[in-house]
């Protein structure tokens, strides 16, 4: 016979599995584009294969802007 702790553990396990299952379904598939999302310039093939969606210049600018607000 299961006690309250066993029932609670089973409930938690089921809840976690359900949450992870729904999260995995929401992950978008990786779309490889040739052009930078910011400026439209072509992204080098090696960079695209790694999943980057911004050219180097736009990526550097984005990181610079993020670092300006990192402490807020």
Residue pairs with C-beta under 8 A, 6 or more apart in sequence:
2 10
30 51
32 48
32 49
32 51
33 43
33 48
33 53
34 42
34 43
34 48
35 41
35 42
35 43
36 42
36 43
36 53
36 54
36 55
36 58
37 53
37 54
37 58
38 54
38 55
38 58
38 61
38 62
39 55
39 57
39 58
41 55
41 57
42 55
43 52
43 53
43 54
43 55
47 55
47 56
52 59
54 62
